[in-house]
Amino acid sequence: MKKSSMSAGLAVGAVAATALSAAGMYLAYTHPRQTKRMMKKAGRTVEKAMGQMENMMAQYF
């Protein structure tokens, strides 16, 4: 595995772990209805962020 692809994988992993931990903390303290709404919004946000991350990776690697 190339060094650049390893660092790219680490970056994506770090972003995903941060997002999951923040979502977990939020879910622990909210109403179920709010949770459903937040998960829908978070899904769209994650899709957008991953698309931007892929574009950035394609430019540099």
Short mmCIF file of the C-alpha atoms (twelve columns), coordinates in Angstrom:
data_MODEL
# 
_entry.id   MODEL 
# 
loop_
_atom_site.group_PDB 
_atom_site.id 
_atom_site.type_symbol 
_atom_site.label_atom_id 
_atom_site.label_alt_id 
_atom_site.label_comp_id 
_atom_site.label_asym_id 
_atom_site.label_seq_id 
_atom_site.Cartn_x 
_atom_site.Cartn_y 
_atom_site.Cartn_z 
_atom_site.pdbx_PDB_model_num 
ATOM 1  C CA . MET A 1  0.000   0.000  0.000  1 
ATOM 2  C CA . LYS A 2  1.376   3.405  -0.912 1 
ATOM 3  C CA . LYS A 3  2.090   5.951  1.766  1 
ATOM 4  C CA . SER A 4  -0.315  8.472  0.195  1 
ATOM 5  C CA . SER A 5  -3.198  5.999  0.151  1 
ATOM 6  C CA . MET A 6  -2.483  5.065  3.775  1 
ATOM 7  C CA . SER A 7  -2.629  8.699  4.852  1 
ATOM 8  C CA . ALA A 8  -5.808  9.185  2.836  1 
ATOM 9  C CA . GLY A 9  -7.375  6.210  4.600  1 
ATOM 10 C CA . LEU A 10 -6.329  7.565  7.976  1 
ATOM 11 C CA . ALA A 11 -7.867  10.962 7.195  1 
ATOM 12 C CA . VAL A 12 -11.185 9.426  6.152  1 
ATOM 13 C CA . GLY A 13 -11.161 7.180  9.214  1 
ATOM 14 C CA . ALA A 14 -10.504 10.100 11.538 1 
ATOM 15 C CA . VAL A 15 -13.366 12.100 10.024 1 
ATOM 16 C CA . ALA A 16 -15.744 9.155  10.310 1 
ATOM 17 C CA . ALA A 17 -14.762 8.426  13.922 1 
ATOM 18 C CA . THR A 18 -15.234 12.053 14.924 1 
ATOM 19 C CA . ALA A 19 -18.645 12.206 13.288 1 
ATOM 20 C CA . LEU A 20 -19.777 8.974  14.933 1 
ATOM 21 C CA . SER A 21 -18.645 9.999  18.401 1 
ATOM 22 C CA . ALA A 22 -20.355 13.389 18.126 1 
ATOM 23 C CA . ALA A 23 -23.555 11.738 16.917 1 
ATOM 24 C CA . GLY A 24 -23.433 9.211  19.750 1 
ATOM 25 C CA . MET A 25 -23.097 11.904 22.389 1 
ATOM 26 C CA . TYR A 26 -25.974 13.865 20.864 1 
ATOM 27 C CA . LEU A 27 -28.225 10.795 20.702 1 
ATOM 28 C CA . ALA A 28 -27.637 9.998  24.358 1 
ATOM 29 C CA . TYR A 29 -29.312 13.233 25.483 1 
ATOM 30 C CA . THR A 30 -32.161 13.856 23.031 1 
ATOM 31 C CA . HIS A 31 -35.791 12.974 22.500 1 
ATOM 32 C CA . PRO A 32 -36.443 10.105 20.032 1 
ATOM 33 C CA . ARG A 33 -38.288 12.403 17.623 1 
ATOM 34 C CA . GLN A 34 -35.389 14.852 17.593 1 
ATOM 35 C CA . THR A 35 -33.016 11.943 17.128 1 
ATOM 36 C CA . LYS A 36 -34.831 10.786 13.988 1 
ATOM 37 C CA . ARG A 37 -34.747 14.289 12.522 1 
ATOM 38 C CA . MET A 38 -31.070 14.715 13.371 1 
ATOM 39 C CA . MET A 39 -30.119 11.363 11.834 1 
ATOM 40 C CA . LYS A 40 -31.803 12.289 8.569  1 
ATOM 41 C CA . LYS A 41 -29.964 15.605 8.457  1 
ATOM 42 C CA . ALA A 42 -26.671 13.984 9.481  1 
ATOM 43 C CA . GLY A 43 -26.998 11.446 6.680  1 
ATOM 44 C CA . ARG A 44 -27.273 14.174 4.083  1 
ATOM 45 C CA . THR A 45 -24.376 16.077 5.648  1 
ATOM 46 C CA . VAL A 46 -22.143 12.994 5.697  1 
ATOM 47 C CA . GLU A 47 -22.930 12.237 2.050  1 
ATOM 48 C CA . LYS A 48 -22.011 15.790 1.101  1 
ATOM 49 C CA . ALA A 49 -18.803 15.711 3.163  1 
ATOM 50 C CA . MET A 50 -17.716 12.370 1.693  1 
ATOM 51 C CA . GLY A 51 -18.322 13.701 -1.821 1 
ATOM 52 C CA . GLN A 52 -16.174 16.728 -1.084 1 
ATOM 53 C CA . MET A 53 -13.497 14.510 0.475  1 
ATOM 54 C CA . GLU A 54 -13.457 12.273 -2.618 1 
ATOM 55 C CA . ASN A 55 -13.090 15.299 -4.888 1 
ATOM 56 C CA . MET A 56 -10.224 16.625 -2.777 1 
ATOM 57 C CA . MET A 57 -8.503  13.230 -2.771 1 
ATOM 58 C CA . ALA A 58 -8.878  12.939 -6.550 1 
ATOM 59 C CA . GLN A 59 -7.146  16.303 -6.984 1 
ATOM 60 C CA . TYR A 60 -4.155  15.469 -4.793 1 
ATOM 61 C CA . PHE A 61 -3.659  11.739 -5.402 1 
# 
